[in-house]
Amino acid sequence: MLDFIYYPVSFILWVWHKVFGFVFGEDNAIAWILGIIFLTFTVRGLLFKPFVNQVRSMRKMQDFAPEVKKIQKKYANDRQRQAMEMQRLQKEHGVNPLGSCLPMLLQIPVFIGLNWVLRNFRPGAESNYFFDAEDVASYVDAQIFGVNLGDAINHLGMMGGSGESGWQWDVAPVAVPLMIVASVATHFTARHSVARQNPAAATQQTAVMNKLTLWIFPAGVLVFGAFFPIGLLIYWLANNMWTLGQQRFVYTRIDKEEEAKKEAAKQKRDDLAPKPGQKPRPGQKPAPKAGQPKQQNSSDNTKNGKSPKNSGSSVRGGAWAKNGGNQQKPAGGKKTQGRKRR
């Protein structure tokens, strides 16, 4: 029913097994282990672009987190209106909420497909999708530290494996260390992602998801890893190691881009601002200070046919200054008459 998943997964694994089988030998367990690891890297490489979009989308959502809280508080009693306003806000900022879940959702079919393909490596099987009878026998006989890749501590119907059903404690010396390392890698991957979150954007749902990713999921790997075949544990570990390295790489690049944008904006503001001690350009008038009225040029008044105000005071300014700023009145209180012009 899910052959459209099983065939591509088995094809990628078949290609990488042939590549490393050419180097180490097709019956060597190293060729199968590297094939599973590079199957993981191939799938995650195809999902690299959606992961970058996911990080950018999360960054945008953190930027308008205060607006989200306002909407949640304003329409706390109207869930429908709250959802409409949230959709409008996300559309304005160009954020797709499903984009943050896309890489994780696309990994689920790969996990299911790989589990099914590894489960079908059964002794005596004539084929397994892209693998022929010789490839099936090669996988069944491949061992790492004396344990077959298809073995698990306990085989369940849904988890599968090529070993016998029931508890197989001889597999524990290989499976348990892989389970522990995979669990620790899952925790640190989630921890690195949670550390990037903006505390101002934290909500109750965010706190619940952080607890799940930090503690519940790693504990689930540690517990349910006992039912995974060795090959699937290798896939889980390789997937978490890729995720941790990818996060560090992408987050570092995006941080540098943000710093470059801030530096460019600061440099632009500095270029537009006047330098200390800089002389004004020819013809440039100094800007009036705040609260100070703009002075009117006397030449503009003469051009308009108006004489400047207080012109009389300026004419007699010289004589007024000679007298010490006081005009002396003639004796008797009478004004002296000026000489008549002839």
Buried (B, 14 or more C-beta within 10 A) or exposed (E): EEEEBBBBBBBBBBBBBEEBBEEBEBBBBBBBBBBBBBBBBBBBEEBBEBBBBBBBBBBBBBEBBEBBBEBEEEBEEEEEEBEEBBEEBBEEEEBBEEBBEBBEEBBEBBBBBBBBBBBBBBEEBEEBBBBEEEBBBBBBBBBBEEBBBBBBBBBEEEBBBBBEEEEBEEBBEBBBEBBBBBBBBBBBBBBBBBEBBEEEBBEEEBEEEBEEBBEEBBEEBBEEBBBBBBBBBBBBBBBBBBBBEBBEEBBEEBEEEEEEEEEEEEEEEEEEEEEEEEEEEEEEEEEEEEEEEEEEEBEEEEEEEEEEEEEEEEEEEEEEEEEEEEEEEEEEEEEEEEEEEE
